[in-house]
Amino acid sequence: MRWISTFPPTATENGRSDLYLLLESSDERCRIDGSVTTSLGERGSLGLIIGFPPHYSLVSSWHEDRTEDAVVEEVKKMAGSPSVKAAPFTYASHALAVASAAMVLVWCVHFRGGLTFESSNKSLIFNIHPVLMLIGFIIIGSEAIMSYKTLPWNHEVNKIVHFTLHAIALVLGAVGIYAAFKFHNESGIDNLYSLHSWVGLGTISLYGIQWILGFVTFFFPGAPPALRGKSLPWHVLFGLFVYILAVATAELGFLEKLTFLESSGLYKYSLEAFLVNFTALIVIFLGASVVISVIAPAHADAPRGYSEISEN
């Protein structure tokens, strides 16, 4: 068997890309690393279809002859299990989620006096905003994103959990934004004047669009299998983009609120100021851990990125 040429990867229905290696061989069929070959061309040439996740860059060019063993080793090297596994990052994400939730509650309840929708102290109305946006929107959203990696159930059950958690996150995020508008309106403060508010409103709008498109495509009524397969990588990619936007918006919110507090007399090196800054740092680490846990394989024998999320 002699290696001849490589065709560029092409998208398939299951959201993976196939790398076609054209080989000269007298064999009718053969396998490399569990992938079945199909006929390509004449003179007994075979195209070996090797599945890779879409985010791998595998447009390779070799000009020298390769033996069968050399091709096998090269393919195994490219498709082999990467050193980064999802499990440590999913555990870290859960721990960081608990830590950040506790810290924002301590801040809003202990240092800021509590939270309520109706009060003569309008700051208590605002306190609902950071609590719901962090715990409801980001943390529950994080668990929804990781549900395919963390839950032991079958795909259909995990899909229901995935969509349900995202719906809860979306609703709580909307309530959190309502609390911010209510605080501004009752306090005589203008709305939508800051970068935090602009990015935040755009983020939750994109989140809602992502949820609706995902529901219609993958849940009910459901798109045809071919369209689901083509949509899946974009669904994952756009979902991570919106999630990163949400984390960035939270960072802008922490900075904006702390700046207002410090301009109103809060000592810059006070315990509350340190708590807010450390909470913001924990949220950054949470976001990074969630993203890595999603793009890393779940276990050593599953090096194919999004293989845990099927197209059905």
N, C-alpha and C positions, 0 to 999 in steps of 0.2 A: 504494500500500500504506500502511495506517495502523495504528499500534500501538494495541491496545485494552487488554489486561490481561496480567498475569503470574501464572502458577500456581506454587505453591511447588515447589522441587526435590524429586524423588522418586528413591529408590534404584533402580538397575537391576542386571541380572545381572552386569555386568562391574565392579561396585563403584563406578561413577561415579554422579553425580546428574544428572538431566536438568532443565533449566530450560525451562518451556513458555512461549513468548511467543505470545499470540493476536493474529493480524494479520488485517485485512481485505484481501483480495486477490482478484482475478479469476483469478489464475494457478492452474493445477492443482497444480503443484509448483515449488519453487524451492529454492535453496541459500543458506545464509549460512555463510561460512567453512568450507565442506566438510561441513556438517551438513544432512541431507535432512529436509525437512518432511513431516509427515503431516497428514491431514485432521482438524480439530477443529471440530465445530459446523456451523452452517448458513451460508447467505448467502456461500459461498465463502471463509469464514474458514479460516486455516491456523494450525496450532500448530507453531512452529519448535522442534525439539528440539536444544538445544545442550548437549553433554556437558561437565561440569566435574568435577574431583575432589571427593570428598565433603567435604573440609575447607574448601572455599570457602563463604562465606556470600553467597548470591545471591538472597535473598528481597527483591526490589526493588519499589518502588512509584513509578510515574510517572503523573501525572494529565494531562499535556499530550499533545497529538497529536505523534506522531513520524513523520517520513518514513522511507521504507525506508533511505535512506542513513544517517540518524541512528541507526536501530536497528542496522544493520550495524556502524557505528563503535563503538557502545556495546558490542555483543557482542564485537567484536574486542579492545576495550580490556580487558574483563573476562577474556577467554580468552587474551589475549596473553602472550607469553613474559615471565616475571618476571625481575628483575635478578639474583636469586640462582641460581647453577648448582651442580650437585652436584660437578662434577669437582674444583675446588680443595679442597673439604672431604674428598673421598675420598682425595686425595693427602696431605692433612694428617693424616687418620686413620691411614694406613699409617705415616707418619713418626713420629707420636706413639706408635703401638703399638710400634714398634721401640725408641724411646727409653725408654718405660716398662718394657718387658721387660728391657732392658739394665740399667736403674737398679735394678729389684727384684732382679735376679740379683747385681749388685754389692753391694747391701745384705745379702742373705742369705748369700752366699758369702764375700765379703771381710770385711764387718764382723761378721757373726753366725756365721761359722765353717763354713758349708756346710749340707748337708741330707741326711738319711737317715732311713729308717723304723726302724732299730734302732741305738741308741747309749745309752751310759751318760749322755751329755750330752743330756738331754731337749729342750733348746732346738733341737737340730739336727732333731728330729722336727717341732717346730712350724714350722721354716723352710720345710717343704714347703707349708704352708698358704698363705702369701702368694704364693709362686711359682705354684702351680697355680691359685689363685683369680684371679690377674691374667692370667697368660699363657694358662692353659687356659680359664677361664670367661669373662673379660671380653674379652680380645683375640681369641681364636678366635671367640667369640660375635659380636664386632664384625664380623669378616670374613664370618661367616655372614649377618648382617643386610645387609651391603653387597654380597653376592655378585651379586644381580640387577643392580646398577649397575656393578660393576667387571669382571665376567667377560664375555668376548666370545662365549660360546657361546650355543646356542639355549635356549629356555625350559626344556625338559625336562632338559637337562644342568645348567643353573643350579639347577633345583629340587632335583636329586639332591645337588649340592654344598651347597646351602643346608641341607637336612635333615641331611646327613652332618656338616657342621661344627658344627651345633647339637648333634648327638648326642655328638660328641667333647667339646665344651665342657661338656655336662651330665655326662658321665662323669668328666672331669678335675675338675670342680667338686665332685662327690661324693667323689672321692678326697681332694681338698683339705680338705673338711669332716671326713672320716675322720681325717686327720692331726691336725687340731685336737683332736678327741675323744681320740685316742690320746695326745697330749701331755698333755692335762688328766688323763686317767685314770692315766697312769704317773707324773705329778708330784703327784698328790693335790689337784688343783684342781677346783673345782666346774664343772659344765657348765651352759650356757644361763642364765647369770645377767645377761648384759649386753644392751644394746639391739642391739649389733652381731650377737650370736649369734641373737637373736630375728628381726631383719630378714633376716639371712643365710639362716636356715633357711626362712623364709617365701618368700624370693626364689627359692631353688633349687627349692622345691616348686612354685611358680607356673611356673617355667621348664620343669619336667618336665611339668606339665599342659598348658602351651602347646605343647610339642613333640608330645605324644601326640595332642592334638586336631588340630594341624596335619597330622600324619602321616595320621591317619584321614580327615580331610576332603579334603586336597589330594593325597595320595600313594597310600596303599593302605588300604582298598579304594577310597576316593574317594567323596565325596558327589556327588549330582546337580549338574549345572552351575548351576542356579538357586541352590541352597544354597551352593555354592562362591562364587558371585558375591556373595551377601549376607554370607558369612562373611569374605571377604577383608579389607574395611576394618577389621573388628574384630580379625582376626588381626594385621594390621600395627599397629594402635593398641595392643593388649594386649602385643604383643611389644616395642614401644618402651617401654611402661610398665615391664615387667619388666626391660628393659635398664637403664633409668634407676635402678630400684631396686638393681640389681647395682652400678652405679657408686657410688650413695649408700652402700651397704653397705661397699664397699671404702674409702671415705673414713672411715667410722666405724672400720673396722679399723685403718687407718693411725694414726688419732688414739689409739685405745685402746692399741695396741702401743707407740707412742712415749711415751705417758703412763706406762705401766708401766716402760719403760726409764729414763725420766728420774727416776721415783720410786726407781729402784734405783741411781742414781748417774750416769747418762749426762748429760754437760754439755749444757744446753739449747741452746747455740750451737756444739755440736760439728759436725764434718763429717758424721757419721752422721745427726744430727738434721736438718740441712739437706737431706741426701739424701732422707730419708723424706718431709719436707714437700714438696720439689720433685717427688718421684714422685707424691704425692697430687695436686698441681696439674696435672701432665701427664695424669693419668687423668681429671681433670675436663674438660680441653680435649679429650681423646680422645673422651669420651662426648658432648660437645657437637658435635664434628665429625661423629661417626657419625650422630647424630640429624638434623642438618641435611642431610647427604648423602643420607639416606633420603627426607626429605620434599621436597627440592629436585628439580627435573627434571634428567634426565641430560644433555640438550643443548637448545640454543636452540629447536629445532623440536618439543620434547616438553614442553609446559607443563602436563601433566596429572598431576602428582604421582606416583601409583602406577601409571602406565601400563606401566612396565617389568615389573610383576608381574601376569601375566594370571590369570584365574580358573580356568584349566584345570589 
